[in-house]
Amino acid sequence: MDLHSHSADASDDAGGTVEGYLKWIVARRKRGFRIHGFVLTEHREFDPTVDYSALAEQYGVTVLRGAELETDIGHVLVYGVSPELAKRFDFSSVALPHRELFEVARDTGGFAVGAHAGRPRIGLAHHVHERGLTPDGIEVIEQLNGGSSSEENGRALELAEEYGFRCVGGSDAHFVSAIGRCLTAFRRPITSIQALVEELAGGDYFPVTVEQTQRVDAG
């Protein structure tokens, strides 16, 4: 599963459409790559009325929805956005209190992950090492991000090893050809946001690049 993506429907810096992502994934599957689905994590918003289930069924690809929010320790991916969580926080804010966000997400049936943790300013490593903040309440970080450099992803891995964080991967796709570039491999199939939250809390997963998913017998 690709746990981090943006679409032209709701992220103003994205050019990829949801159907474009679906078509790209189908084409990648034909070349032997294993991409079961993706999560749309639009910037600073979550519209509960949006539904991509018909498109997802048409292409045979799982499409889930979360949000990418901005906090005092960088960007955070939130899965399982409940009405209660949406009421508690102004998603348009660029300085949400991270401790409260991570705690309330868990208490309301969701799960939060530190996004692109190795990047300057908007990643957790910067705030921990440069500002001396303690990453209280954080269990999981996005260690492998398709929009980050190798050095930045390496910095995220060092942070994970230092604090014992579990790790996920996501493409951070803004355009069609980027979807599925980095993924999270789960031991069990993910077909709903509830299942994703349960798996993230359980810890049985790891980040991979799309090249690592290709079947050796493809073609």
N, CA, C and O of each residue as an XYZ file, in Angstrom:
876
protein
N       0.840     -1.195      0.000
C       0.000      0.000      0.000
C       0.873      1.244      0.000
O       1.866      1.329      0.724
N       0.484      2.205     -0.826
C       1.129      3.517     -0.829
C       0.353      4.382      0.158
O      -0.816      4.688     -0.077
N       0.986      4.779      1.257
C       0.277      5.457      2.338
C       0.295      6.974      2.252
O      -0.152      7.641      3.186
N       0.799      7.543      1.154
C       0.950      9.005      1.105
C       0.817      9.470     -0.339
O       1.706      9.228     -1.155
N      -0.295     10.139     -0.658
C      -0.479     10.654     -2.017
C      -1.422     11.846     -1.994
O      -2.184     12.040     -1.046
N      -1.356     12.637     -3.053
C      -2.167     13.843     -3.183
C      -2.775     13.886     -4.584
O      -2.160     13.440     -5.552
N      -3.982     14.426     -4.677
C      -4.640     14.501     -5.975
C      -5.034     15.928     -6.319
O      -5.104     16.799     -5.452
N      -5.288     16.145     -7.595
C      -5.727     17.455     -8.059
C      -7.104     17.814     -7.529
O      -7.502     18.978     -7.588
N      -7.839     16.838     -7.011
C      -9.172     17.101     -6.469
C      -9.129     18.017     -5.247
O     -10.042     18.815     -5.036
N      -8.060     17.901     -4.436
C      -8.076     18.627     -3.158
C      -6.735     19.234     -2.755
O      -6.704     20.061     -1.844
N      -5.647     18.865     -3.381
C      -4.339     19.441     -3.045
C      -3.912     20.373     -4.171
O      -3.730     19.944     -5.310
N      -3.753     21.653     -3.842
C      -3.534     22.643     -4.897
C      -2.178     22.539     -5.581
O      -1.959     23.171     -6.614
N      -1.260     21.746     -5.017
C       0.049     21.575     -5.648
C       0.161     20.247     -6.381
O       1.253     19.861     -6.799
N      -0.964     19.538     -6.542
C      -0.944     18.221     -7.183
C      -1.593     18.287     -8.565
O      -2.561     19.019     -8.773
N      -1.049     17.516     -9.506
C      -1.599     17.463    -10.847
C      -2.200     16.118    -11.196
O      -2.906     15.993    -12.196
N      -1.925     15.099    -10.372
C      -2.432     13.766    -10.649
C      -3.881     13.607    -10.244
O      -4.288     14.064     -9.176
N      -4.668     12.954    -11.100
C      -6.057     12.649    -10.759
C      -6.146     11.242    -10.179
O      -5.263     10.413    -10.398
N      -7.207     10.984     -9.447
C      -7.379      9.657     -8.857
C      -7.479      8.593     -9.945
O      -6.871      7.529     -9.827
N      -8.241      8.871    -11.001
C      -8.338      7.888    -12.077
C      -7.003      7.714    -12.785
O      -6.668      6.611    -13.217
N      -6.243      8.790    -12.907
C      -4.908      8.675    -13.484
C      -4.019      7.769    -12.655
O      -3.282      6.953    -13.207
N      -4.076      7.901    -11.346
C      -3.314      7.016    -10.461
C      -3.739      5.566    -10.643
O      -2.899      4.668    -10.697
N      -5.040      5.342    -10.738
C      -5.551      3.981    -10.891
C      -5.068      3.351    -12.203
O      -4.658      2.190    -12.222
N      -5.117      4.097    -13.268
C      -4.651      3.576    -14.555
C      -3.162      3.268    -14.510
O      -2.720      2.265    -15.071
N      -2.382      4.120    -13.849
C      -0.935      3.902    -13.745
C      -0.638      2.630    -12.957
O       0.247      1.855    -13.321
N      -1.383      2.425    -11.878
C      -1.171      1.232    -11.055
C      -1.512     -0.032    -11.840
O      -0.785     -1.022    -11.762
N      -2.599     -0.007    -12.585
C      -2.966     -1.170    -13.407
C      -1.853     -1.479    -14.405
O      -1.507     -2.642    -14.612
N      -1.295     -0.443    -15.019
C      -0.201     -0.646    -15.977
C       1.036     -1.202    -15.287
O       1.721     -2.061    -15.842
N       1.332     -0.722    -14.079
C       2.499     -1.230    -13.337
C       2.291     -2.688    -12.936
O       3.235     -3.478    -12.950
N       1.089     -3.038    -12.587
C       0.805     -4.427    -12.233
C       1.093     -5.364    -13.403
O       1.600     -6.469    -13.209
N       0.771     -4.924    -14.608
C       1.002     -5.760    -15.787
C       2.487     -6.030    -16.009
O       2.858     -6.999    -16.672
N       3.336     -5.163    -15.447
C       4.786     -5.358    -15.542
C       5.334     -6.111    -14.342
O       6.548     -6.232    -14.181
N       4.434     -6.620    -13.492
C       4.855     -7.466    -12.390
C       5.034     -6.780    -11.057
O       5.427     -7.419    -10.081
N       4.752     -5.484    -10.995
C       4.888     -4.782     -9.723
C       3.645     -5.008     -8.871
O       2.534     -5.087     -9.394
N       3.833     -5.110     -7.561
C       2.729     -5.385     -6.654
C       2.338     -4.095     -5.931
O       3.013     -3.662     -4.996
N       1.252     -3.499     -6.373
C       0.688     -2.312     -5.737
C      -0.797     -2.594     -5.539
O      -1.566     -2.615     -6.500
N      -1.187     -2.807     -4.315
C      -2.577     -3.170     -4.058
C      -3.490     -1.947     -3.932
O      -4.685     -2.033     -4.216
N      -2.937     -0.822     -3.513
C      -3.770      0.358     -3.364
C      -2.999      1.535     -2.816
O      -1.784      1.467     -2.631
N      -3.713      2.614     -2.557
C      -3.067      3.821     -2.040
C      -4.030      4.594     -1.151
O      -5.244      4.399     -1.196
N      -3.451      5.478     -0.340
C      -4.224      6.339      0.540
C      -4.039      7.785      0.089
O      -2.911      8.261     -0.035
N      -5.136      8.473     -0.154
C      -5.094      9.898     -0.476
C      -5.004     10.680      0.832
O      -5.895     10.597      1.678
N      -3.930     11.432      0.989
C      -3.708     12.212      2.206
C      -3.589     13.676      1.805
O      -2.497     14.244      1.782
N      -4.729     14.273      1.492
C      -4.719     15.634      0.974
C      -4.239     16.621      2.043
O      -4.409     16.394      3.241
N      -3.642     17.710      1.583
C      -3.072     18.697      2.488
C      -4.142     19.441      3.276
O      -5.048     20.036      2.693
N      -4.037     19.408      4.594
C      -4.788     20.275      5.507
C      -6.302     20.219      5.314
O      -6.983     21.226      5.509
N      -6.832     19.075      4.940
C      -8.287     18.968      4.811
C      -8.732     17.518      4.750
O      -7.962     16.625      4.397
N      -9.993     17.305      5.102
C     -10.601     15.985      4.943
C     -12.093     16.178      4.739
O     -12.789     16.661      5.631
N     -12.583     15.802      3.569
C     -13.995     15.928      3.237
C     -14.638     14.546      3.333
O     -14.390     13.695      2.479
N     -15.464     14.306      4.365
C     -16.036     12.971      4.564
C     -17.030     12.561      3.486
O     -17.404     11.390      3.417
N     -17.468     13.493      2.642
C     -18.449     13.166      1.611
C     -17.823     12.614      0.333
O     -18.529     12.080     -0.523
N     -16.505     12.740      0.199
C     -15.829     12.261     -1.011
C     -15.780     10.731     -1.015
O     -15.449     10.114     -0.003
N     -16.102     10.136     -2.134
C     -16.168      8.679     -2.227
C     -15.603      8.211     -3.569
O     -16.119      8.550     -4.634
N     -14.538      7.428     -3.488
C     -13.914      6.904     -4.705
C     -14.172      5.401     -4.874
O     -13.490      4.744     -5.660
N     -15.136      4.862     -4.153
C     -15.334      3.413     -4.153
C     -15.708      2.867     -5.527
O     -15.285      1.769     -5.888
N     -16.486      3.609     -6.291
C     -16.878      3.126     -7.614
C     -15.674      3.042     -8.546
O     -15.516      2.059     -9.271
N     -14.823      4.070     -8.530
C     -13.607      4.042     -9.335
C     -12.680      2.931     -8.878
O     -12.098      2.222     -9.700
N     -12.544      2.778     -7.571
C     -11.667      1.738     -7.033
C     -12.118      0.355     -7.479
O     -11.298     -0.483     -7.853
N     -13.422      0.122     -7.438
C     -13.961     -1.172     -7.871
C     -13.755     -1.372     -9.370
O     -13.442     -2.477     -9.812
N     -13.927     -0.319    -10.142
C     -13.765     -0.406    -11.592
C     -12.359     -0.865    -11.972
O     -12.195     -1.651    -12.905
N     -11.345     -0.380    -11.255
C      -9.960     -0.699    -11.594
C      -9.357     -1.805    -10.724
O      -8.231     -2.241    -10.966
N     -10.094     -2.255     -9.723
C      -9.588     -3.315     -8.868
C      -8.427     -2.886     -7.991
O      -7.518     -3.670     -7.719
N      -8.464     -1.637     -7.553
C      -7.403     -1.072     -6.715
C      -8.045     -0.474     -5.464
O      -9.047      0.234     -5.562
N      -7.485     -0.750     -4.308
C      -8.003     -0.171     -3.069
C      -7.642      1.307     -2.979
O      -6.481      1.677     -3.150
N      -8.633      2.149     -2.712
C      -8.406      3.579     -2.529
C      -8.971      3.984     -1.169
O     -10.176      3.891     -0.936
N      -8.097      4.430     -0.281
C      -8.499      4.878      1.046
C      -8.186      6.358      1.195
O      -7.512      6.947      0.350
N      -8.681      6.961      2.280
C      -8.491      8.399      2.457
C      -8.048      8.733      3.872
O      -8.551      8.182      4.851
N      -7.084      9.660      3.953
C      -6.625     10.188      5.230
C      -6.398     11.674      5.060
O      -7.103     12.327      4.290
N      -5.421     12.215      5.769
C      -5.109     13.639      5.654
C      -3.650     13.864      6.025
O      -3.085     13.128      6.834
N      -3.045     14.890      5.426
C      -1.718     15.338      5.843
C      -1.887     16.688      6.529
O      -2.299     17.669      5.909
N      -1.563     16.720      7.812
C      -1.729     17.920      8.615
C      -0.376     18.471      9.027
O       0.630     17.762      8.986
N      -0.353     19.735      9.422
C       0.897     20.404      9.779
C       0.907     20.712     11.274
O      -0.028     21.309     11.806
N       1.984     20.292     11.940
C       2.078     20.438     13.394
C       3.367     21.135     13.792
O       4.176     21.524     12.948
N       3.536     21.282     15.094
C       4.737     21.921     15.622
C       5.985     21.050     15.524
O       7.075     21.501     15.876
N       5.849     19.806     15.050
C       7.037     18.956     14.826
C       7.089     18.483     13.371
O       7.738     17.481     13.069
N       6.410     19.198     12.468
C       6.421     18.838     11.061
C       5.092     18.262     10.607
O       4.101     18.291     11.337
N       5.088     17.740      9.394
C       3.853     17.224      8.816
C       3.524     15.837      9.375
O       4.413     15.054      9.709
N       2.237     15.562      9.464
C       1.755     14.319     10.052
C       0.672     13.721      9.159
O      -0.233     14.430      8.719
N       0.761     12.436      8.894
C      -0.269     11.706      8.151
C      -1.252     11.120      9.150
O      -0.853     10.455     10.106
N      -2.532     11.367      8.930
C      -3.553     10.874      9.843
C      -4.500      9.951      9.080
O      -5.024     10.307      8.024
N      -4.707      8.760      9.635
C      -5.592      7.767      9.036
C      -6.743      7.493     10.014
O      -6.535      7.426     11.226
N      -7.955      7.337      9.474
C      -9.104      7.139     10.340
C      -9.581      8.453     10.917
O      -9.698      8.595     12.135
N      -9.858      9.413     10.055
C     -10.296     10.739     10.497
C     -11.771     10.662     10.882
O     -12.636     10.529     10.016
N     -12.051     10.746     12.159
C     -13.420     10.685     12.665
C     -14.010     12.083     12.771
O     -13.267     13.065     12.784
N     -15.348     12.193     12.847
C     -15.958     13.508     13.068
C     -15.453     14.183     14.334
O     -15.280     15.401     14.369
N     -15.218     13.391     15.368
C     -14.719     13.960     16.619
C     -13.330     14.563     16.445
O     -13.053     15.650     16.950
N     -12.459     13.856     15.730
C     -11.114     14.378     15.479
C     -11.196     15.669     14.672
O     -10.493     16.634     14.970
N     -12.048     15.691     13.655
C     -12.186     16.883     12.821
C     -12.721     18.070     13.608
O     -12.388     19.217     13.309
N     -13.547     17.801     14.609
C     -14.069     18.881     15.450
C     -13.002     19.441     16.386
O     -13.009     20.629     16.710
N     -12.095     18.585     16.811
C     -11.104     18.988     17.814
C      -9.995     19.874     17.250
O      -9.367     20.635     17.986
N      -9.759     19.772     15.946
C      -8.619     20.468     15.359
C      -9.027     21.260     14.121
O      -9.901     20.848     13.358
N      -8.378     22.400     13.943
C      -8.534     23.193     12.718
C      -7.527     22.659     11.704
O      -6.342     22.984     11.762
N      -8.010     21.839     10.779
C      -7.105     21.181      9.838
C      -6.344     22.174      8.965
O      -5.296     21.827      8.419
N      -6.840     23.385      8.821
C      -6.152     24.375      7.991
C      -4.964     25.016      8.705
O      -4.187     25.739      8.082
N      -4.816     24.761     10.002
C      -3.708     25.333     10.764
C      -2.381     24.732     10.311
O      -2.326     23.581      9.878
N      -1.313     25.521     10.414
C       0.024     25.023     10.059
C       0.875     24.794     11.306
O       2.085     24.597     11.196
N       0.259     24.816     12.491
C       1.018     24.622     13.734
C       0.169     23.899     14.774
O       0.060     24.352     15.913
N      -0.426     22.784     14.387
C      -1.220     22.011     15.332
C      -0.317     21.406     16.409
O       0.835     21.081     16.124
N      -0.813     21.247     17.636
C      -0.007     20.632     18.708
C       0.117     19.126     18.477
O      -0.877     18.402     18.522
N       1.329     18.666     18.233
C       1.484     17.269     17.814
C       1.107     16.277     18.904
O       0.500     15.247     18.610
N       1.449     16.563     20.149
C       1.143     15.603     21.216
C      -0.354     15.355     21.305
O      -0.795     14.212     21.427
N      -1.131     16.424     21.243
C      -2.579     16.297     21.317
C      -3.121     15.591     20.079
O      -4.020     14.757     20.189
N      -2.593     15.911     18.915
C      -3.074     15.293     17.680
C      -2.845     13.789     17.681
O      -3.756     13.027     17.356
N      -1.645     13.352     18.039
C      -1.349     11.923     18.063
C      -2.226     11.206     19.083
O      -2.718     10.108     18.825
N      -2.417     11.830     20.238
C      -3.214     11.214     21.294
C      -4.684     11.123     20.913
O      -5.307     10.074     21.081
N      -5.240     12.217     20.401
C      -6.653     12.222     20.047
C      -6.918     11.299     18.866
O      -7.962     10.648     18.812
N      -5.991     11.236     17.924
C      -6.155     10.311     16.800
C      -6.338      8.886     17.305
O      -7.248      8.182     16.865
N      -5.479      8.458     18.225
C      -5.594      7.102     18.772
C      -6.877      6.930     19.564
O      -7.548      5.904     19.448
N      -7.224      7.935     20.374
C      -8.407      7.833     21.234
C      -9.713      7.809     20.456
O     -10.728      7.329     20.961
N      -9.697      8.320     19.233
C     -10.919      8.368     18.423
C     -10.927      7.322     17.311
O     -11.720      7.415     16.374
N     -10.050      6.334     17.414
C     -10.059      5.229     16.465
C      -9.220      5.420     15.230
O      -9.403      4.711     14.241
N      -8.295      6.374     15.267
C      -7.412      6.611     14.137
C      -5.964      6.351     14.490
O      -5.653      5.760     15.524
N      -5.075      6.809     13.604
C      -3.642      6.614     13.842
C      -2.878      7.687     13.089
O      -3.212      8.009     11.949
N      -1.840      8.249     13.729
C      -1.030      9.310     13.126
C       0.411      8.848     12.946
O       0.947      8.090     13.754
N       1.019      9.323     11.870
C       2.381      8.934     11.483
C       3.165     10.190     11.113
O       2.643     11.063     10.420
N       4.401     10.287     11.566
C       5.247     11.414     11.198
C       5.659     11.328      9.737
O       6.343     10.382      9.345
N       5.251     12.305      8.919
C       5.498     12.265      7.477
C       6.921     12.672      7.125
O       7.558     13.445      7.840
N       7.418     12.125      5.986
C       8.757     12.430      5.449
C       9.705     12.936      6.557
O      10.136     14.089      6.573
N       9.998     12.009      7.474
C      10.637     12.376      8.740
C      12.049     12.939      8.598
O      12.543     13.585      9.522
N      12.700     12.710      7.478
C      14.070     13.173      7.325
C      14.236     14.524      6.668
O      15.365     14.991      6.513
N      13.154     15.168      6.278
C      13.268     16.435      5.556
C      13.511     17.623      6.491
O      13.075     17.603      7.642
N      14.192     18.639      6.008
C      14.368     19.862      6.804
C      13.021     20.537      7.042
O      12.154     20.532      6.169
N      12.854     21.109      8.210
C      11.719     21.950      8.615
C      10.397     21.206      8.736
O       9.700     21.369      9.737
N      10.028     20.390      7.744
C       8.719     19.748      7.782
C       8.795     18.279      8.182
O       7.787     17.574      8.123
N       9.977     17.804      8.590
C      10.153     16.428      9.024
C      10.551     16.363     10.490
O      11.140     17.303     11.023
N      10.229     15.259     11.134
C      10.447     15.103     12.562
C      11.913     15.215     12.967
O      12.215     15.792     14.010
N      12.827     14.675     12.165
C      14.248     14.674     12.533
C      14.770     16.085     12.762
O      15.556     16.315     13.681
N      14.341     17.026     11.938
C      14.772     18.415     12.095
C      14.371     18.958     13.459
O      15.172     19.610     14.128
N      13.158     18.699     13.867
C      12.658     19.261     15.119
C      13.275     18.570     16.336
O      13.446     19.186     17.388
N      13.602     17.298     16.184
C      14.240     16.571     17.278
C      15.705     16.976     17.428
O      16.166     17.265     18.533
N      16.428     16.996     16.319
C      17.868     17.224     16.388
C      18.263     18.699     16.354
O      19.256     19.085     16.971
N      17.503     19.522     15.648
C      17.855     20.935     15.540
C      17.180     21.793     16.605
O      17.735     22.801     17.042
N      15.989     21.391     17.016
C      15.250     22.198     17.994
C      15.196     21.550     19.365
O      14.758     22.174     20.331
N      15.634     20.313     19.457
C      15.677     19.634     20.743
C      14.326     19.202     21.285
O      14.181     19.010     22.492
N      13.323     19.042     20.409
C      12.009     18.616     20.861
C      11.981     17.104     21.086
O      12.633     16.345     20.368
N      11.228     16.688     22.078
C      11.088     15.268     22.378
C       9.860     14.716     21.647
O       8.768     15.270     21.779
N      10.021     13.644     20.887
C       8.896     13.126     20.080
C       7.927     12.275     20.893
O       7.719     11.100     20.589
N       7.344     12.865     21.916
C       6.421     12.139     22.779
C       5.176     11.689     22.016
O       4.615     12.444     21.221
N       4.760     10.470     22.265
C       3.526      9.958     21.703
C       3.615      9.450     20.283
O       2.620      8.967     19.743
N       4.780      9.544     19.660
C       4.942      9.106     18.277
C       5.447      7.672     18.246
O       6.420      7.339     18.922
N       4.802      6.838     17.477
C       5.185      5.434     17.376
C       5.731      5.067     16.009
O       6.565      4.170     15.887
N       5.256      5.769     14.967
C       5.571      5.382     13.595
C       5.950      6.617     12.783
O       5.341      7.677     12.928
N       6.960      6.470     11.927
C       7.337      7.552     11.017
C       7.392      7.023      9.585
O       7.575      5.830      9.341
N       7.227      7.950      8.661
C       7.419      7.615      7.251
C       8.919      7.704      6.968
O       9.466      8.791      6.782
N       9.556      6.563      6.940
C      11.008      6.530      6.740
C      11.372      6.607      5.266
O      12.378      7.215      4.901
N      10.550      5.988      4.416
C      10.833      5.942      2.981
C       9.787      6.783      2.252
O       8.613      6.418      2.186
N      10.232      7.908      1.710
C       9.330      8.848      1.049
C       9.802      9.082     -0.375
O      10.967      9.405     -0.604
N       8.897      8.921     -1.331
C       9.273      9.026     -2.735
C       9.693     10.407     -3.174
O      10.334     10.547     -4.216
N       9.350     11.444     -2.407
C       9.747     12.796     -2.747
C      10.965     13.284     -2.007
O      11.426     14.401     -2.241
N      11.499     12.462     -1.110
C      12.687     12.825     -0.333
C      13.946     12.296     -0.994
O      13.896     11.337     -1.764
N      15.068     12.917     -0.693
C      16.349     12.445     -1.220
C      16.807     11.218     -0.443
O      16.268     10.904      0.618
N      17.804     10.533     -0.981
C      18.369      9.375     -0.274
C      18.930      9.787      1.077
O      18.812      9.054      2.059
N      19.541     10.965      1.119
C      20.090     11.457      2.374
C      18.976     11.708      3.397
O      19.117     11.371      4.572
N      17.885     12.292      2.944
C      16.773     12.566      3.851
C      16.136     11.273      4.348
O      15.805     11.165      5.529
N      15.961     10.298      3.470
C      15.424      9.015      3.912
C      16.393      8.306      4.852
O      15.970      7.597      5.765
N      17.684      8.495      4.633
C      18.680      7.944      5.543
C      18.610      8.587      6.913
O      18.770      7.914      7.931
N      18.370      9.897      6.940
C      18.231     10.610      8.206
C      17.007     10.107      8.975
O      17.035      9.995     10.201
N      15.943      9.808      8.247
C      14.743      9.265      8.880
C      15.008      7.882      9.468
O      14.524      7.561     10.554
N      15.776      7.069      8.750
C      16.111      5.741      9.261
C      16.935      5.841     10.537
O      16.711      5.088     11.485
N      17.880      6.760     10.564
C      18.682      6.964     11.775
C      17.805      7.380     12.947
O      18.014      6.931     14.074
N      16.829      8.232     12.682
C      15.908      8.663     13.731
C      15.094      7.486     14.250
O      14.894      7.339     15.455
N      14.626      6.645     13.324
C      13.844      5.476     13.718
C      14.660      4.538     14.598
O      14.155      4.004     15.585
N      15.905      4.344     14.240
C      16.775      3.472     15.027
C      17.069      4.081     16.393
O      17.175      3.367     17.390
N      17.199      5.391     16.430
C      17.503      6.084     17.686
C      16.342      5.999     18.680
O      16.558      5.823     19.879
N      15.119      6.125     18.179
C      13.962      6.182     19.063
C      13.087      4.928     19.022
O      12.092      4.847     19.743
N      13.440      3.968     18.200
C      12.667      2.737     18.132
C      11.338      2.882     17.419
O      10.400      2.133     17.695
N      11.247      3.839     16.501
C      10.007      4.013     15.736
C       9.825      2.878     14.738
O      10.797      2.375     14.175
N       8.585      2.478     14.522
C       8.279      1.612     13.392
C       8.237      2.485     12.136
O       8.063      3.700     12.227
N       8.395      1.866     10.970
C       8.572      2.641      9.735
C       7.577      2.233      8.649
O       7.220      1.063      8.506
N       7.147      3.236      7.893
C       6.313      2.991      6.715
C       6.926      3.697      5.515
O       7.876      4.470      5.642
N       6.354      3.409      4.337
C       6.796      4.062      3.112
C       5.605      4.607      2.338
O       4.512      4.041      2.371
N       5.833      5.711      1.644
C       4.796      6.306      0.808
C       5.421      7.117     -0.305
O       6.528      7.635     -0.158
N       4.716      7.229     -1.418
C       5.285      7.915     -2.578
C       5.295      9.424     -2.428
O       6.155     10.098     -2.995
N       4.330      9.974     -1.655
C       4.127     11.425     -1.611
C       3.834     11.930     -3.028
O       4.272     13.012     -3.420
N       3.091     11.131     -3.779
C       2.819     11.450     -5.179
C       1.965     12.708     -5.309
O       0.971     12.889     -4.606
N       2.387     13.567     -6.232
C       1.603     14.721     -6.642
C       1.254     14.621     -8.129
O       0.393     15.345     -8.629
N       1.936     13.713     -8.821
C       1.717     13.507    -10.251
C       1.623     12.008    -10.525
O       2.130     11.195     -9.752
N       0.977     11.656    -11.618
C       0.602     10.261    -11.870
C       1.783      9.307    -11.826
O       1.692      8.246    -11.207
N       2.879      9.657    -12.464
C       3.997      8.712    -12.573
C       4.695      8.443    -11.247
O       5.545      7.557    -11.164
N       4.347      9.198    -10.213
C       5.000      9.006     -8.910
C       4.245      8.043     -8.000
O       4.804      7.581     -7.005
N       3.001      7.732     -8.313
C       2.209      6.904     -7.411
C       2.839      5.513     -7.282
O       3.260      4.916     -8.273
N       2.897      5.017     -6.062
C       3.443      3.684     -5.823
C       4.952      3.599     -5.829
O       5.500      2.500     -5.737
N       5.643      4.719     -5.933
C       7.109      4.685     -5.991
C       7.697      4.096     -4.711
O       8.650      3.318     -4.760
N       7.128      4.467     -3.573
C       7.492      3.877     -2.284
C       6.217      3.384     -1.624
O       5.162      4.004     -1.756
N       6.311      2.276     -0.919
C       5.135      1.583     -0.398
C       5.394      1.038      0.996
O       6.517      1.060      1.501
N       4.325      0.553      1.596
C       4.425     -0.170      2.863
C       3.926     -1.588      2.625
O       2.812     -1.793      2.144
N       4.759     -2.560      2.967
C       4.383     -3.964      2.820
C       3.752     -4.449      4.125
O       4.370     -4.380      5.187
N       2.517     -4.939      4.032
C       1.797     -5.480      5.178
C       1.702     -6.992      5.062
O       1.693     -7.543      3.961
N       1.632     -7.655      6.207
C       1.505     -9.114      6.202
C       0.103     -9.550      5.799
O      -0.093    -10.637      5.256
N      -0.879     -8.672      6.077
C      -2.257     -8.981      5.732
C      -2.804     -7.926      4.776
O      -2.353     -6.781      4.795
N      -3.773     -8.304      3.939
C      -4.318     -7.339      2.968
C      -5.058     -6.205      3.660
O      -5.711     -6.409      4.684
N      -4.951     -5.007      3.093
C      -5.621     -3.827      3.616
C      -6.736     -3.449      2.648
O      -6.469     -3.099      1.499
N      -7.974     -3.518      3.102
C      -9.106     -3.211      2.233
C     -10.002     -2.120      2.799
O     -10.982     -1.736      2.160
N      -9.682     -1.612      3.994
C     -10.491     -0.557      4.607
C      -9.594      0.307      5.475
O      -8.499     -0.108      5.855
N     -10.059      1.503      5.788
C      -9.274      2.382      6.644
C      -9.182      1.806      8.048
O      -8.179      2.003      8.734
N     -10.222      1.094      8.484
C     -10.185      0.466      9.803
C      -9.094     -0.599      9.869
O      -8.371     -0.704     10.859
N      -8.987     -1.387      8.798
C      -7.953     -2.414      8.748
C      -6.567     -1.776      8.739
O      -5.640     -2.290      9.365
N      -6.426     -0.661      8.033
C      -5.141      0.033      7.992
C      -4.756      0.525      9.381
O      -3.615      0.350      9.806
N      -5.693      1.135     10.086
C      -5.408      1.629     11.437
C      -4.996      0.476     12.349
O      -4.049      0.605     13.125
N      -5.690     -0.629     12.262
C      -5.367     -1.790     13.094
C      -3.965     -2.311     12.794
O      -3.214     -2.642     13.711
N      -3.617     -2.382     11.529
C      -2.303     -2.884     11.158
C      -1.194     -1.917     11.591
O      -0.145     -2.353     12.066
N      -1.421     -0.616     11.428
C      -0.414      0.358     11.849
C      -0.170      0.276     13.347
O       0.968      0.399     13.799
N      -1.222      0.071     14.113
C      -1.080     -0.050     15.561
C      -0.410     -1.361     15.950
O       0.248     -1.446     16.987
N      -0.583     -2.405     15.097
C      -0.036     -3.720     15.415
C       1.440     -3.882     15.121
O       2.116     -4.673     15.778
N       1.952     -3.147     14.147
C       3.392     -3.132     13.909
C       3.961     -4.142     12.940
O       5.182     -4.273     12.854
N       3.117     -4.875     12.192
C       3.625     -5.934     11.315
C       3.716     -5.444      9.873
O       2.911     -5.838      9.029
N       4.695     -4.586      9.587
C       4.844     -3.999      8.258
C       6.235     -3.391      8.121
O       6.971     -3.263      9.099
N       6.584     -3.016      6.880
C       7.886     -2.406      6.640
C       7.855     -1.665      5.303
O       7.052     -2.005      4.434
N       8.715     -0.658      5.124
C       8.728      0.121      3.884
C       9.501     -0.584      2.773
O      10.486     -1.277      3.030
N       9.038     -0.396      1.523
C       9.709     -0.974      0.362
C       9.628      0.006     -0.806
O       8.742      0.859     -0.854
N      10.555     -0.128     -1.738
C      10.433      0.583     -3.015
C       9.627     -0.286     -3.967
O       9.519     -1.496     -3.767
N       9.061      0.323     -4.999
C       8.250     -0.451     -5.928
C       9.085     -1.520     -6.630
O       8.574     -2.591     -6.957
N      10.357     -1.236     -6.862
C      11.230     -2.221     -7.512
C      11.370     -3.491     -6.678
O      11.548     -4.580     -7.224
N      11.290     -3.353     -5.376
C      11.414     -4.520     -4.496
C      10.183     -5.410     -4.526
O      10.214     -6.528     -4.011
N       9.091     -4.926     -5.126
C       7.869     -5.726     -5.180
C       7.736     -6.523     -6.465
O       6.835     -7.355     -6.570
N       8.587     -6.304     -7.432
C       8.409     -6.913     -8.752
C       8.641     -8.414     -8.701
O       9.634     -8.876     -8.138
N       7.734     -9.169     -9.285
C       7.873    -10.612     -9.340
C       8.991    -10.983    -10.317
O       9.127    -10.381    -11.382
N       9.771    -11.965     -9.943
C      10.900    -12.366    -10.801
C      10.411    -13.055    -12.072
O      11.138    -13.126    -13.063
N       9.155    -13.572    -12.042
C       8.630    -14.266    -13.223
C       7.789    -13.352    -14.099
O       7.110    -13.822    -15.012
N       7.828    -12.027    -13.826
C       7.003    -11.105    -14.608
C       7.417    -11.138    -16.079
O       8.603    -11.172    -16.408
N       6.428    -11.128    -16.938
C       6.688    -11.115    -18.361
C       6.989    -12.476    -18.925
O       7.229    -12.608    -20.125
